[in-house]
Amino acid sequence: MTEYERMVAGLIYDCADPEIMAEQSVYMEKLWAFNQLSPAQGEEKTRYMQEVFAQCGEGCYIELPLRANWGGAHVHFGKGVYANSNLTLVDDGHIYVGDYVMFGPNVTIATANHPIEPGLRRRGLQYNKDVHIGENTWIGAGSIIVPGVHIGKNVVIGAGSIVTKDIPDNVVAVGNPCRVLREVGEHDRTYFYRDERIDWEALTAQEETV
């Protein structure tokens, strides 16, 4: 089994293997060029995501810069995904992001990990575990998601959280380590911030005119 095959299989492997580094360097060059695009070059941004990402639905937008170990080649975006600046994707493994997910600035999603055994680390070995994020989830600014985590749909991850374990659907979760604070419920359909009510009538009328 080659080192590349071991990487794909989720086994411990040598990430400095020449075959792996040769392929990875191609994507790093493409990412460098992507990060030079101006804010007005929206079409070029979209073209990059559609050509380089493993999957990218319609209406996705990324505020540059983007950091990604494989340039996004192992990233799967649904439709309508928005990422604020400095999104870091350690995409040695695969990252699956559902429709209408939002990322605040300075979010890190890591799939790569290193063995606890010090002798293996000294050899520069690592392994990858995929990350899954469900649809309509909001990942707050500065959050970190570690390898192998599954986050459900309709979730809010509070700013600065460290997500080390799976998070179920329809909850607000915060902290280090990230824990479920409460379920998303009727209160959230009435108030958008503390005691400030959602003006549903105005929002509905606005939606009808679009």
C-alpha positions as a printed NumPy array, in Angstrom:
array([[  0.   ,   0.   ,   0.   ],
       [  1.422,   3.4  ,  -0.977],
       [  1.537,   6.33 ,   1.413],
       [ -1.146,   8.043,  -0.693],
       [ -3.382,   4.968,  -0.376],
       [ -2.787,   4.948,   3.375],
       [ -3.763,   8.629,   3.512],
       [ -7.026,   7.987,   1.656],
       [ -7.791,   5.002,   3.905],
       [ -7.46 ,   7.107,   7.087],
       [ -4.383,   5.213,   8.291],
       [ -1.175,   6.62 ,   9.761],
       [  0.996,   7.776,   6.866],
       [  3.972,   9.897,   5.895],
       [  2.613,  13.275,   4.743],
       [  6.068,  14.158,   3.367],
       [  5.919,  11.312,   0.856],
       [  7.13 ,  12.634,  -2.551],
       [  3.987,  11.463,  -4.406],
       [  1.732,  13.217,  -1.906],
       [  3.78 ,  16.408,  -1.82 ],
       [  3.923,  16.615,  -5.625],
       [  0.139,  16.488,  -5.899],
       [ -0.412,  18.789,  -2.934],
       [  1.954,  21.441,  -4.289],
       [ -0.189,  21.85 ,  -7.416],
       [ -3.191,  22.79 ,  -5.27 ],
       [ -1.112,  25.106,  -3.095],
       [ -0.036,  27.054,  -6.173],
       [ -3.674,  27.361,  -7.273],
       [ -4.664,  28.552,  -3.792],
       [ -1.927,  31.188,  -3.822],
       [ -3.332,  32.594,  -7.078],
       [ -6.886,  32.439,  -5.674],
       [ -5.877,  34.56 ,  -2.689],
       [ -4.556,  37.285,  -5.013],
       [ -8.033,  37.921,  -6.479],
       [ -9.616,  41.304,  -5.84 ],
       [-13.028,  41.711,  -4.138],
       [-14.538,  42.528,  -7.536],
       [-13.473,  39.21 ,  -9.101],
       [-16.494,  37.239,  -7.97 ],
       [-16.707,  35.112, -11.101],
       [-13.089,  34.042, -10.722],
       [-13.718,  33.087,  -7.091],
       [-16.68 ,  30.953,  -8.09 ],
       [-14.702,  29.319, -10.893],
       [-11.939,  28.339,  -8.461],
       [-14.364,  26.707,  -6.03 ],
       [-16.163,  24.816,  -8.778],
       [-12.948,  23.589, -10.388],
       [-10.773,  22.859,  -7.34 ],
       [-13.175,  21.864,  -4.551],
       [-14.332,  18.254,  -4.474],
       [-17.877,  19.665,  -4.616],
       [-19.324,  23.179,  -4.635],
       [-23.003,  24.05 ,  -4.997],
       [-24.495,  27.266,  -6.345],
       [-24.296,  30.574,  -4.511],
       [-21.215,  29.898,  -2.371],
       [-19.013,  32.81 ,  -1.344],
       [-15.654,  33.049,   0.432],
       [-14.073,  36.207,   1.828],
       [-10.343,  35.999,   1.175],
       [ -7.881,  34.927,   2.365],
       [ -8.625,  31.206,   2.48 ],
       [ -6.13 ,  28.771,   4.008],
       [ -6.326,  25.125,   2.974],
       [ -3.687,  22.391,   3.044],
       [ -4.955,  20.968,  -0.246],
       [ -6.436,  24.18 ,  -1.629],
       [ -9.931,  22.852,  -0.952],
       [ -9.506,  19.721,  -3.097],
       [-11.017,  17.603,  -0.316],
       [-13.778,  20.087,   0.564],
       [-17.451,  19.433,  -0.23 ],
       [-19.661,  22.554,  -0.114],
       [-23.419,  22.41 ,  -0.541],
       [-25.239,  25.427,  -1.962],
       [-25.348,  28.877,  -0.4  ],
       [-22.311,  28.388,   1.861],
       [-20.776,  31.642,   3.161],
       [-17.304,  31.853,   4.698],
       [-15.897,  35.004,   6.261],
       [-12.183,  35.821,   6.043],
       [ -9.349,  33.592,   7.277],
       [-11.234,  30.311,   7.064],
       [ -8.604,  27.614,   7.633],
       [ -9.367,  24.181,   6.204],
       [ -6.869,  21.492,   7.14 ],
       [ -8.29 ,  19.39 ,   4.328],
       [ -5.857,  16.484,   4.224],
       [ -9.019,  14.483,   4.924],
       [-12.479,  15.379,   3.621],
       [-14.662,  18.203,   4.949],
       [-18.397,  17.958,   4.207],
       [-20.402,  21.188,   4.571],
       [-24.187,  21.237,   4.075],
       [-26.362,  23.844,   2.348],
       [-26.527,  27.384,   3.766],
       [-23.79 ,  26.916,   6.351],
       [-22.175,  30.145,   7.568],
       [-18.63 ,  30.525,   8.917],
       [-17.56 ,  33.519,  10.965],
       [-14.033,  34.921,  10.577],
       [-10.997,  32.941,  11.73 ],
       [-12.685,  29.542,  11.871],
       [-10.447,  26.449,  11.708],
       [-11.614,  23.001,  10.586],
       [ -8.949,  20.326,  10.995],
       [ -9.044,  16.778,   9.639],
       [ -5.342,  16.001,  10.159],
       [ -4.049,  14.684,  13.459],
       [ -0.79 ,  13.273,  14.806],
       [ -0.293,  10.159,  16.95 ],
       [  0.134,  10.583,  20.695],
       [  3.058,   8.116,  20.594],
       [  6.118,  10.405,  20.464],
       [  8.257,   8.181,  18.257],
       [  5.659,   8.273,  15.485],
       [  5.366,  12.061,  15.772],
       [  9.13 ,  12.413,  15.52 ],
       [  8.893,  10.652,  12.151],
       [  6.404,  13.283,  10.965],
       [  3.53 ,  10.823,  10.614],
       [ -0.135,  11.773,  10.716],
       [ -3.635,  10.47 ,  10.022],
       [ -6.863,  12.121,   8.848],
       [-10.476,  11.85 ,   9.993],
       [-13.287,  13.514,   8.033],
       [-15.437,  16.346,   9.434],
       [-19.171,  16.737,   8.703],
       [-21.243,  19.917,   9.208],
       [-25.007,  19.769,   8.664],
       [-27.112,  22.209,   6.662],
       [-28.129,  25.661,   7.914],
       [-25.514,  25.684,  10.662],
       [-23.612,  28.771,  11.815],
       [-20.041,  28.381,  13.069],
       [-19.133,  31.444,  15.144],
       [-15.941,  33.471,  14.815],
       [-12.721,  31.881,  15.998],
       [-14.183,  28.41 ,  16.487],
       [-12.027,  25.313,  16.039],
       [-13.417,  21.958,  14.878],
       [-11.128,  18.979,  15.433],
       [-10.751,  15.82 ,  13.308],
       [-13.613,  13.334,  13.119],
       [-16.34 ,  15.629,  14.483],
       [-19.943,  15.548,  13.181],
       [-22.05 ,  18.708,  13.7  ],
       [-25.791,  18.443,  13.05 ],
       [-28.133,  20.693,  11.066],
       [-29.607,  23.999,  12.281],
       [-26.839,  24.328,  14.879],
       [-25.201,  27.474,  16.246],
       [-21.623,  27.065,  17.487],
       [-20.728,  30.022,  19.718],
       [-17.712,  32.187,  18.915],
       [-14.408,  30.834,  20.175],
       [-15.685,  27.309,  20.797],
       [-13.445,  24.237,  20.547],
       [-15.579,  21.433,  19.106],
       [-14.064,  18.125,  20.201],
       [-17.185,  15.904,  20.151],
       [-20.258,  15.433,  17.954],
       [-23.051,  18.033,  18.248],
       [-26.697,  17.012,  17.585],
       [-29.25 ,  18.831,  15.392],
       [-31.115,  22.01 ,  16.415],
       [-29.009,  23.216,  19.333],
       [-26.867,  26.128,  20.462],
       [-23.481,  24.854,  21.647],
       [-20.611,  26.872,  23.133],
       [-17.388,  26.639,  25.079],
       [-14.087,  24.829,  25.423],
       [-14.759,  22.005,  25.09 ],
       [-17.935,  22.836,  23.177],
       [-21.109,  21.646,  24.94 ],
       [-24.81 ,  21.93 ,  24.165],
       [-26.208,  25.027,  25.896],
       [-29.85 ,  24.658,  24.839],
       [-32.147,  23.62 ,  22.039],
       [-33.234,  25.995,  19.285],
       [-36.928,  26.644,  20.027],
       [-39.907,  28.985,  20.142],
       [-37.957,  31.698,  21.96 ],
       [-35.724,  32.006,  18.901],
       [-38.77 ,  32.548,  16.681],
       [-39.779,  35.514,  18.84 ],
       [-36.515,  37.235,  19.752],
       [-33.407,  37.787,  17.63 ],
       [-31.295,  39.448,  20.351],
       [-32.085,  39.499,  24.063],
       [-35.532,  41.181,  24.362],
       [-35.624,  42.527,  20.787],
       [-38.495,  40.943,  18.861],
       [-38.273,  39.671,  15.282],
       [-40.473,  41.856,  13.06 ],
       [-41.913,  38.96 ,  11.107],
       [-44.438,  41.083,   9.18 ],
       [-41.777,  43.357,   7.729],
       [-39.488,  40.444,   6.932],
       [-42.288,  38.5  ,   5.232],
       [-43.237,  41.533,   3.128],
       [-39.588,  42.019,   2.213],
       [-39.302,  38.401,   1.112],
       [-42.409,  38.69 ,  -1.073],
       [-40.947,  41.649,  -2.971],
       [-37.704,  39.835,  -3.816]])
